[in-house]
Amino acid sequence: MHADLLFTGGPVLTPEGRTASAVAVTGERITAVGSAGELREFAGPRTEVVDLAGRLLLPGFQDAHVHPVPAGLELAQCDLTGLRTAEETVAAVRAYAEAHPEREWVLGGGWSMESFAGGTPSKELLDSAVPDRPVYLPNRDHHGAWVNSRALELAGIDRDTPDPADGRIERNASGEPSGTLQEGAMQLVGRLAPPAGPADRLAALLHAQRHLHALGITAWQDALVGEFLGMDNPAEAYLAAARDGSLTARVVGALWWDRERGAEQIPELVEKRTAFSHGRFRAGSVKLMLDGVAENGTAALLDPYLDNCGCVTANRGKNFIDPKQLPQYVTELDALGFQCHFHALGDRAVRDALDAVEAARAANGPSDTRPHLAHLQVVHPDDVPRFARLGATANIQALWAAHEPQMDELTIPFLGSERAGRQYPFGSLLRSGARLAAGSDWPVSSPDPIQGIHVAVNRVEPGGDAPVFLPEERLGLAEAVTAYTAGSAYVNHLDDTGRVAVGALADLVVLDRDPFAGDPEDITAARVTHTYVGGARVYSTQEA
């Protein structure tokens, strides 16, 4: 009867609300939930008792869309995350290059588009910092890269180089490449950059895992397992960590759909699903990247973008996968038991994804493949109710739903007021009956669930004083937490996680306070003190 682990003395968030004050864990699972008095008998001589002292115990957070290995690699390279001006960014590149003269290339990334006019930094700025070595630095959303003259020279990119079908080479007034490569054009240089070795990728994964556990994250879905635009394939790192037991999180891998190929790659995906699934890593999802991002005009829209003067252009963004073929691909994948994980940012991409799911449902009937659409920046009102009707989960990246320079300067003016009012419609989706999951897209943005929950509830950046961004789309605190726990657990097919209940796996988080007892604007102040996966402590502030 004695438990291995007993939490007591604080509120416990169960599916019914904060209705308990004690939880017993035996082995990997929760064996009792109730009051301290009711669970007193579970305390034995070998029971570890955790006094919550008024702190909140809740299910472990799960990130439904994240890239831990690239994030871990960036942390070990030229990390430009969080810098806000061109001067700061160039200085950081110069300092990194001077500190690492032995490196043949300067690699890293994370720069902010709003730091540079039009979101497109020039090669001359990089040349001033690193004139003698090639530099390749993706921006924070990883849909564009900044390169110097040496990198362009090595890649043979000049004024006569055509834009690839899935990308764009930014050019100056004279037609010369200016130093920014968008989408598929990134690969023109990225393919030349030296890849990280197996040991580096494994170290990056474990570094990222420690960081995610410190944020209360117990499971995630890696949104890109494969090779794309020079990014390092994390598959072997996951497999190595799963085999030697160093993978303490539960992870689903979304196998990359090569957008330059068609249905002929499906047998290969079936083979990879078997080859890469081991222990706590399962490769049962397929990532289909349908469009780009709004800031560089590649998100697929139903109606054209506007220009700087507010006039209609001819640009409706890009379809990276033929929308006429997409229903066939999704139907075949669904029939084989694959989950489809869509990158769908613009309203045309969202509609294409939902049309494909609808075709799969019509052909195959109901299934438990649990398709989900990530990002959902612009959703046409006609498509909002289709999520619930089709059983497609809305995978939100809540941190993006706020006024900040990239939104206000590089997005809203080119969408126009009507479409700008349809951005990140979390509340509308929830009210329509859609299931919400949540993720960060790290290293695109912070992986901290507390920060994401804060924005989902307040629609204001943590610490920000900007106006509330579309206040009608705010979520309640319980709804936002559910998206980051039970919602993402559903997407990850981890049905015995995401809740504090008898029989569930003891994937749990302790916060240093109870956000439900405070004001919504104070959510961001909460911090994780303990993280448990299957009853085993994987993070504690005392050990950090």
QUILIN-V584137 format. One record per residue. RES is the residue in one small letter. NEAR is the number of other C-alpha atoms within 10 Angstrom. Layout:
# QUILIN-V584137
res=RES near=NEAR
res=RES near=NEAR
This chain:
# QUILIN-V584137
res=m near=9
res=h near=18
res=a near=23
res=d near=19
res=l near=25
res=l near=27
res=f near=24
res=t near=26
res=g near=18
res=g near=24
res=p near=24
res=v near=28
res=l near=22
res=t near=17
res=p near=16
res=e near=9
res=g near=10
res=r near=16
res=t near=14
res=a near=20
res=s near=23
res=a near=25
res=v near=29
res=a near=28
res=v near=27
res=t near=21
res=g near=14
res=e near=18
res=r near=21
res=i near=24
res=t near=22
res=a near=20
res=v near=22
res=g near=17
res=s near=18
res=a near=19
res=g near=10
res=e near=13
res=l near=20
res=r near=15
res=e near=11
res=f near=20
res=a near=18
res=g near=15
res=p near=8
res=r near=10
res=t near=16
res=e near=15
res=v near=15
res=v near=16
res=d near=13
res=l near=21
res=a near=13
res=g near=16
res=r near=20
res=l near=24
res=l near=29
res=l near=24
res=p near=31
res=g near=27
res=f near=35
res=q near=36
res=d near=33
res=a near=32
res=h near=29
res=v near=22
res=h near=23
res=p near=28
res=v near=31
res=p near=24
res=a near=24
res=g near=23
res=l near=25
res=e near=21
res=l near=19
res=a near=15
res=q near=15
res=c near=21
res=d near=22
res=l near=23
res=t near=20
res=g near=14
res=l near=16
res=r near=16
res=t near=14
res=a near=18
res=e near=12
res=e near=14
res=t near=23
res=v near=20
res=a near=14
res=a near=17
res=v near=23
res=r near=19
res=a near=14
res=y near=19
res=a near=21
res=e near=12
res=a near=10
res=h near=14
res=p near=11
res=e near=9
res=r near=10
res=e near=14
res=w near=19
res=v near=23
res=l near=24
res=g near=24
res=g near=28
res=g near=25
res=w near=29
res=s near=25
res=m near=24
res=e near=21
res=s near=19
res=f near=16
res=a near=12
res=g near=12
res=g near=19
res=t near=23
res=p near=24
res=s near=21
res=k near=21
res=e near=15
res=l near=19
res=l near=24
res=d near=20
res=s near=13
res=a near=19
res=v near=23
res=p near=15
res=d near=14
res=r near=17
res=p near=24
res=v near=29
res=y near=26
res=l near=25
res=p near=24
res=n near=24
res=r near=21
res=d near=20
res=h near=20
res=h near=21
res=g near=26
res=a near=27
res=w near=25
res=v near=30
res=n near=26
res=s near=24
res=r near=18
res=a near=24
res=l near=20
res=e near=12
res=l near=12
res=a near=16
res=g near=12
res=i near=17
res=d near=15
res=r near=13
res=d near=10
res=t near=11
res=p near=12
res=d near=15
res=p near=15
res=a near=12
res=d near=19
res=g near=21
res=r near=19
res=i near=25
res=e near=18
res=r near=17
res=n near=12
res=a near=7
res=s near=8
res=g near=11
res=e near=15
res=p near=22
res=s near=24
res=g near=25
res=t near=25
res=l near=28
res=q near=26
res=e near=24
res=g near=21
res=a near=23
res=m near=28
res=q near=20
res=l near=20
res=v near=24
res=g near=25
res=r near=14
res=l near=15
res=a near=18
res=p near=12
res=p near=14
res=a near=15
res=g near=10
res=p near=15
res=a near=11
res=d near=16
res=r near=24
res=l near=24
res=a near=18
res=a near=24
res=l near=25
res=l near=21
res=h near=18
res=a near=20
res=q near=23
res=r near=17
res=h near=17
res=l near=24
res=h near=25
res=a near=22
res=l near=23
res=g near=31
res=i near=31
res=t near=29
res=a near=29
res=w near=26
res=q near=28
res=d near=24
res=a near=27
res=l near=29
res=v near=27
res=g near=19
res=e near=15
res=f near=18
res=l near=16
res=g near=16
res=m near=19
res=d near=20
res=n near=20
res=p near=23
res=a near=24
res=e near=15
res=a near=21
res=y near=27
res=l near=21
res=a near=17
res=a near=20
res=a near=22
res=r near=14
res=d near=9
res=g near=11
res=s near=15
res=l near=20
res=t near=23
res=a near=23
res=r near=21
res=v near=25
res=v near=25
res=g near=27
res=a near=26
res=l near=28
res=w near=20
res=w near=24
res=d near=17
res=r near=15
res=e near=9
res=r near=10
res=g near=15
res=a near=16
res=e near=9
res=q near=12
res=i near=17
res=p near=12
res=e near=10
res=l near=20
res=v near=17
res=e near=10
res=k near=16
res=r near=20
res=t near=12
res=a near=13
res=f near=21
res=s near=19
res=h near=16
res=g near=17
res=r near=19
res=f near=23
res=r near=22
res=a near=25
res=g near=23
res=s near=29
res=v near=26
res=k near=23
res=l near=26
res=m near=23
res=l near=25
res=d near=25
res=g near=29
res=v near=23
res=a near=23
res=e near=21
res=n near=20
res=g near=22
res=t near=25
res=a near=26
res=a near=29
res=l near=27
res=l near=15
res=d near=16
res=p near=17
res=y near=25
res=l near=19
res=d near=15
res=n near=10
res=c near=8
res=g near=12
res=c near=11
res=v near=15
res=t near=12
res=a near=10
res=n near=16
res=r near=18
res=g near=23
res=k near=23
res=n near=21
res=f near=23
res=i near=22
res=d near=14
res=p near=18
res=k near=10
res=q near=12
res=l near=21
res=p near=20
res=q near=18
res=y near=22
res=v near=26
res=t near=21
res=e near=17
res=l near=22
res=d near=25
res=a near=16
res=l near=13
res=g near=15
res=f near=24
res=q near=26
res=c near=28
res=h near=29
res=f near=25
res=h near=24
res=a near=30
res=l near=27
res=g near=30
res=d near=24
res=r near=25
res=a near=31
res=v near=29
res=r near=22
res=d near=22
res=a near=28
res=l near=24
res=d near=19
res=a near=22
res=v near=25
res=e near=22
res=a near=17
res=a near=23
res=r near=18
res=a near=11
res=a near=14
res=n near=13
res=g near=11
res=p near=12
res=s near=14
res=d near=11
res=t near=20
res=r near=20
res=p near=26
res=h near=27
res=l near=25
res=a near=24
res=h near=24
res=l near=24
res=q near=24
res=v near=25
res=v near=25
res=h near=18
res=p near=13
res=d near=8
res=d near=14
res=v near=22
res=p near=16
res=r near=19
res=f near=24
res=a near=17
res=r near=12
res=l near=18
res=g near=22
res=a near=24
res=t near=24
res=a near=28
res=n near=31
res=i near=29
res=q near=29
res=a near=25
res=l near=25
res=w near=22
res=a near=26
res=a near=26
res=h near=20
res=e near=17
res=p near=14
res=q near=18
res=m near=17
res=d near=14
res=e near=17
res=l near=21
res=t near=18
res=i near=20
res=p near=17
res=f near=25
res=l near=25
res=g near=16
res=s near=10
res=e near=9
res=r near=17
res=a near=18
res=g near=16
res=r near=20
res=q near=24
res=y near=26
res=p near=24
res=f near=28
res=g near=20
res=s near=18
res=l near=23
res=l near=19
res=r near=13
res=s near=15
res=g near=15
res=a near=22
res=r near=23
res=l near=28
res=a near=30
res=a near=33
res=g near=30
res=s near=27
res=d near=24
res=w near=21
res=p near=24
res=v near=20
res=s near=19
res=s near=16
res=p near=25
res=d near=22
res=p near=27
res=i near=26
res=q near=19
res=g near=30
res=i near=28
res=h near=26
res=v near=28
res=a near=31
res=v near=24
res=n near=25
res=r near=26
res=v near=25
res=e near=25
res=p near=19
res=g near=10
res=g near=11
res=d near=9
res=a near=12
res=p near=13
res=v near=17
res=f near=20
res=l near=20
res=p near=14
res=e near=12
res=e near=23
res=r near=24
res=l near=23
res=g near=15
res=l near=18
res=a near=14
res=e near=18
res=a near=25
res=v near=25
res=t near=23
res=a near=29
res=y near=29
res=t near=28
res=a near=27
res=g near=26
res=s near=31
res=a near=27
res=y near=21
res=v near=30
res=n near=26
res=h near=15
res=l near=17
res=d near=15
res=d near=18
res=t near=29
res=g near=30
res=r near=24
res=v near=28
res=a near=22
res=v near=16
res=g near=16
res=a near=19
res=l near=26
res=a near=30
res=d near=31
res=l near=26
res=v near=27
res=v near=25
res=l near=21
res=d near=18
res=r near=22
res=d near=20
res=p near=19
res=f near=15
res=a near=10
res=g near=10
res=d near=8
res=p near=16
res=e near=16
res=d near=15
res=i near=24
res=t near=19
res=a near=14
res=a near=16
res=r near=17
res=v near=21
res=t near=20
res=h near=23
res=t near=28
res=y near=25
res=v near=25
res=g near=22
res=g near=20
res=a near=16
res=r near=15
res=v near=19
res=y near=23
res=s near=17
res=t near=11
res=q near=7
res=e near=8
res=a near=8
